[in-house]
Amino acid sequence: MKLSAPIHVLKRKAKELKQSRQITLIEALDHIARAEGFASWSLLQSRKNAFTPRTKNDVLNDLFPGDLMLIGGRPGLGKTILALQLLLQAIKEDRLCFFFSFDYTEKELVKKLSQLD
């Protein structure tokens, strides 16, 4: 089951609901959880690991239009390769995507992409 929005967005919606309906935050969170198909917010939270992307396709499927993905980590762990693989997959799915890098020129980037394809 996929949530309609990331958990931090759902929390923000609950805070807005709390203000507009003059209810407690717990009641607002539970209302949001029920709208997402869960009996309570605590149940949604306990299952949030099930929503953690495990594959490259999962990562792409979790992105909403306008989302920005920032990939970080220590040197040599494969961040650039992962980003390029995600870029290629997004292109294959006809998604609008951009790739920014301070490490590669356009020519070097095209060469890397051709090696991955």
CORQUIGI-V405810 format. One record per residue. RES is the residue in three letters. SS is DSSP state (H for helix, E for strand, - for the rest). PSI is psi in whole degrees, 0 to 359 (none if undefined). Layout:
RES & SS & PSI
RES & SS & PSI
This chain:
MET & - & 133
LYS & - & 135
LEU & - & 154
SER & - & 342
ALA & - & 162
PRO & - & 157
ILE & H & 320
HIS & H & 330
VAL & H & 320
LEU & H & 322
LYS & H & 319
ARG & H & 320
LYS & H & 320
ALA & H & 320
LYS & H & 320
GLU & H & 320
LEU & H & 319
LYS & H & 314
GLN & H & 316
SER & H & 327
ARG & H & 357
GLN & - & 50
ILE & - & 171
THR & - & 160
LEU & H & 322
ILE & H & 316
GLU & H & 319
ALA & H & 316
LEU & H & 318
ASP & H & 323
HIS & H & 315
ILE & H & 317
ALA & H & 318
ARG & H & 322
ALA & H & 334
GLU & - & 358
GLY & - & 17
PHE & - & 151
ALA & - & 329
SER & - & 166
TRP & H & 322
SER & H & 325
LEU & H & 318
LEU & H & 314
GLN & H & 320
SER & H & 337
ARG & - & 9
LYS & H & 334
ASN & H & 334
ALA & H & 340
PHE & H & 358
THR & - & 124
PRO & - & 138
ARG & - & 339
THR & - & 170
LYS & H & 321
ASN & H & 322
ASP & H & 319
VAL & H & 311
LEU & H & 321
ASN & H & 338
ASP & H & 349
LEU & - & 138
PHE & - & 154
PRO & - & 132
GLY & - & 353
ASP & - & 150
LEU & - & 130
MET & - & 127
LEU & - & 125
ILE & - & 124
GLY & - & 157
GLY & - & 175
ARG & - & 160
PRO & - & 145
GLY & - & 12
LEU & - & 357
GLY & - & 22
LYS & H & 315
THR & H & 316
ILE & H & 315
LEU & H & 313
ALA & H & 319
LEU & H & 323
GLN & H & 319
LEU & H & 320
LEU & H & 313
LEU & H & 317
GLN & H & 318
ALA & H & 320
ILE & H & 318
LYS & H & 329
GLU & - & 9
ASP & - & 38
ARG & - & 147
LEU & - & 125
CYS & - & 156
PHE & - & 152
PHE & - & 125
PHE & - & 136
SER & - & 139
PHE & - & 353
ASP & - & 334
TYR & - & 143
THR & - & 170
GLU & H & 320
LYS & H & 315
GLU & H & 323
LEU & H & 316
VAL & H & 320
LYS & H & 315
LYS & H & 316
LEU & H & 320
SER & H & 330
GLN & H & 329
LEU & H & 330
ASP & - & none
